[in-house]
Amino acid sequence: QRIEERCDYVGLGPFRFTTTKANLSPILGLEGYTRILSELTNRHLSIPVYAIGGILKEDVPALIQTGVYGIALSGMITDAADRAARIDRKSTRLNSITLESR
């Protein structure tokens, strides 16, 4: 539907339960992302998909393997004692993971 609406990207979630949204869609989990992204590939549909919703640092490598374009980590950043340091560490690690998966 979003591709037909000519959206630039899709924020797909939630990955797991999160308290930041009052009305959650069904929880997708890793299986949901894998299924949805595989279906997009099978239908030859292409749109950047960003994973969002309750994502923890240990979820990142597996989410990248599903083929998502990006990952929203707002909770991980806002809950950090030193936000700038957390962003720097995550940025470095995500770049490393992305290069490893190519």
N, C-alpha and C positions, 0 to 999 in steps of 0.2 A: 504494500500500500504506500509506504513512504517513498519508494522508488518512483512509483507512478505520480506522486505529488511533486516529484523533482527536488526532493530534499538533498542537501549536500552531504548529510551523514545521519546515522541512526544511533541514539543512545539506548542501548539494549540492557534491560535489567528488570528487576534487581537480581544480582548474582545470589545474594542471601538476604536474610532479613536485615533491615536497617531502620533505625528510629528517625531518620531525617525526612522520611516521606510518610504522610498520613495514610494515603491510599495506595497500597502496593499492588502491583500486578503479581501474578503467580511467581514464586521463587524459581529461577531458572537453574541455578547450579551449573556445574561444569558440563553435565550431560545436556542441558538445555542449550547452552552456547554451541556445543559441538553439533547438535542436531540442526539448529537453525542455520549456522554457517555452512554446514554441509549441504543443506537444502538450497541455499542461495547459489552455491557452486554448481549443484546439479541442474539448476534452472538457468544457469549462465547469467545470473544477476550480480551486479557489482555495485556496492556502495560501502563507504567506510563505516564500520560498526565499532562503536566504543562500548566497552563493558562498564557497567555502573551499578552501584548498590551494595554496600557492605563488604567491599573487597578488602582482604587482608594481604599483608606482604607475602605470605606463603602461597597465596592464590595466583600471583602474577605469572610465574613461569608456565603453569598449566593453561592459564587464560591465553597467553601469547601463542601457545601451541594450537589453540583452536582456530587461529587465524584472525582474531580481532585486530582492528587497525590501531586501537588505543585503549587505554584503561583509565577511568576516572578514579582518583585516589584522594578525593577531598577529605573524607573522614580520617584517613591515615595522616594527612597533613595537619588538619585543624586540631586533632587530638595530641599532636606531638608537642613536647616541652620546648624544643628548639626547632621551629618550623623551617627556618632557612637551612639548617643542617640536614633535616629530613628530606627536603626537596633536593638538595645537592646529592645526598646518598642515593636516593631513588633514581634521579636522573642518570647518574653514573651506572647504576645497576641495570636499569632498563636498556640503556644503550648497549651494555655488555650482552644482555640476554638477546636483544634483537640481532646483534651481529652473530651470535652463536647459532641462532635458528635459521640463518640464511644458508 
